Amino acid sequence: MKLIDDIETLEALYGTPGAPAMRKVARRLTPLYRKWIMSSRLCILSTVGPEGVDGSPRGDDNPVVLELDPGTLAMPDWRGNNRLDSLRNIVRDPRVSLLFLVPGSNNVVRLNGTAGLTADDNLRARFEKSGKRPATVIVVEIAEIYTQCARALMRAGTWTAGHEATALPTVGEILAEMTVGEEGGAQYDQEWGARAAKTMW
């Protein structure tokens, strides 16, 4: 088995990404990306460090992150197994990626950026529940936000649409927001199911 070892060969196999895939990217929270992310109580935090990479689920009974400003999010590090894999990585390499999920929606919002850890008392106090505070808070500086193609969750049959998904911005709406109406919109959403069905595998 020969592995692909150059970008030119890789790109030749897949072709050029469509305009919507590139134009949906935001550099900070927009109204609709904010609504989507604040509807998420579960995300996957990915980090990288000297020992390799780590993917860690992060969940809460409220939004999984808090907006400090349109370019900065805060995530409490609630009690876990104390392996500290993600936290050790962040201390040594600030690059992070987050995948925000909402039950009932096959869409995922991706966020890439850099992060740091703080034990700041005032920030920890903002997450206090039943007299308990997280030991630290992960502060994420946003580099880019964008929606992920729904095919992966559709293929997996992860869940069927439920009430939590009905109030979310659609990908068409977010795309229209990001392109000032030049891409996306209601027609994009209406045609998505049939388009995805033809290219599922």
C-alpha positions in Angstrom: 0.0 0.0 0.0 1.4 3.3 -1.1 0.6 6.3 1.1 -0.2 9.7 -0.4 2.7 12.0 0.5 2.2 15.2 -1.4 -0.6 17.8 -1.5 -0.8 17.9 -5.3 -1.7 14.2 -5.5 -4.3 14.6 -2.7 -5.9 17.6 -4.3 -6.0 15.9 -7.7 -8.1 13.1 -6.2 -10.7 15.4 -4.7 -10.9 18.5 -6.9 -11.6 22.0 -5.9 -13.9 22.8 -3.0 -17.2 24.6 -3.9 -17.6 28.3 -3.1 -20.0 27.7 -0.2 -17.4 25.5 1.6 -15.0 28.4 1.6 -17.3 31.4 2.0 -19.1 30.2 5.1 -16.0 30.9 7.3 -16.2 33.5 10.0 -13.3 34.9 12.0 -15.4 35.7 15.1 -19.0 35.1 16.3 -21.7 36.3 14.0 -25.4 36.5 15.2 -26.2 33.1 13.7 -23.0 31.3 14.6 -23.5 32.7 18.2 -27.0 31.3 18.3 -25.8 27.9 17.1 -22.8 27.6 19.5 -24.9 28.8 22.5 -27.4 26.1 21.7 -24.7 23.5 22.1 -24.2 21.7 25.4 -21.7 19.2 24.0 -18.5 19.8 22.1 -15.4 17.8 21.3 -12.1 19.6 22.2 -9.1 18.6 20.2 -5.6 19.5 21.2 -2.0 18.7 20.2 1.1 18.3 22.2 4.5 16.5 22.4 2.9 13.1 23.0 0.4 13.5 20.2 -3.2 14.6 19.8 -6.1 14.4 22.1 -9.9 14.6 21.6 -12.0 15.2 24.6 -15.8 15.5 24.9 -16.9 18.6 26.9 -20.5 18.9 28.1 -22.6 21.1 30.4 -26.3 21.5 31.3 -26.0 25.0 29.9 -24.2 26.2 26.8 -20.8 24.5 26.9 -19.0 27.8 26.4 -19.4 31.3 27.6 -18.8 34.3 25.2 -16.3 36.8 26.7 -16.4 38.8 23.5 -17.1 38.0 19.8 -13.6 36.7 19.4 -13.1 34.9 22.7 -14.9 32.0 24.4 -14.4 30.5 27.9 -15.0 26.8 28.7 -15.0 25.6 32.3 -12.9 22.5 33.0 -15.3 20.6 35.2 -14.2 17.6 37.2 -13.2 14.6 35.1 -10.6 11.8 35.4 -7.7 14.2 36.1 -5.6 12.8 33.3 -5.3 16.4 32.1 -4.4 15.3 28.6 -6.0 18.2 26.9 -4.9 20.7 29.5 -1.3 19.6 29.4 -1.4 20.0 25.6 -2.8 23.5 25.8 -0.1 24.6 28.3 2.6 23.4 25.8 0.8 24.1 22.4 -2.1 26.5 22.3 -3.7 25.2 19.1 -7.2 23.8 19.6 -10.2 22.8 17.6 -13.8 22.4 18.8 -16.7 20.6 17.3 -20.1 21.8 18.6 -23.0 19.4 18.5 -26.7 19.8 19.2 -29.0 16.8 19.5 -31.3 16.4 16.6 -29.1 18.3 14.2 -26.9 16.5 11.7 -24.9 19.7 11.2 -21.8 20.5 13.3 -20.1 23.8 13.8 -16.3 23.7 13.8 -14.1 26.3 15.6 -10.3 26.5 15.3 -8.1 28.8 17.3 -5.7 29.0 20.2 -6.3 28.5 23.9 -4.8 29.2 27.3 -5.7 28.1 30.8 -6.5 30.3 33.8 -7.4 29.8 37.4 -8.6 33.4 37.7 -11.1 33.5 40.6 -13.5 36.0 38.9 -13.8 34.0 35.8 -14.2 30.7 37.6 -16.9 32.3 39.7 -19.0 32.9 36.6 -19.4 29.1 36.2 -20.2 28.4 39.9 -22.9 25.7 40.5 -24.1 24.5 43.9 -21.1 26.2 45.5 -18.6 24.5 43.2 -16.3 26.1 40.7 -14.1 24.6 37.9 -10.5 24.2 38.8 -9.5 26.1 35.6 -11.1 27.7 32.6 -10.0 27.3 29.0 -10.0 30.6 27.2 -10.2 30.2 23.4 -9.3 32.9 20.9 -11.2 32.3 17.7 -9.4 32.0 14.4 -12.2 30.6 12.3 -15.7 29.2 12.6 -17.6 27.3 10.0 -20.3 24.6 9.5 -19.3 21.0 8.8 -21.0 19.0 6.1 -23.9 16.9 7.5 -23.1 13.8 5.6 -21.0 12.1 8.4 -23.8 12.2 10.9 -26.4 11.3 8.3 -24.3 8.3 7.2 -24.0 7.3 10.9 -27.7 7.8 11.6 -26.5 9.5 14.8 -30.0 10.8 15.6 -33.2 11.9 14.0 -34.2 15.5 14.0 -35.7 16.5 17.4 -37.1 19.6 19.1 -33.7 20.9 20.0 -32.8 21.3 16.3 -35.9 23.1 15.1 -34.8 26.5 16.4 -31.3 26.4 15.1 -30.1 28.5 12.2 -29.8 26.3 9.1 -26.7 26.0 7.1 -28.4 27.9 4.3 -29.2 30.8 6.7 -25.6 30.9 8.0 -24.2 30.8 4.5 -26.5 33.6 3.5 -25.3 35.6 6.5 -21.7 35.1 5.7 -22.1 36.0 2.0 -24.6 38.8 2.4 -27.2 36.7 0.6 -25.0 35.7 -2.4 -25.0 32.1 -1.3 -27.3 29.8 0.7 -30.7 30.8 1.9 -34.0 28.8 1.8 -33.4 27.3 -1.6 -30.0 25.9 -0.5 -31.7 24.2 2.5 -34.6 22.9 0.4 -32.2 21.3 -2.1 -29.7 20.0 0.5 -31.4 16.6 1.3 -31.6 15.5 -2.4 -28.1 16.8 -3.1 -26.7 14.9 -0.1 -28.5 11.7 -1.0 -26.7 11.6 -4.3 -23.3 12.1 -2.8 -23.6 10.2 0.5 -21.0 7.5 -0.2 
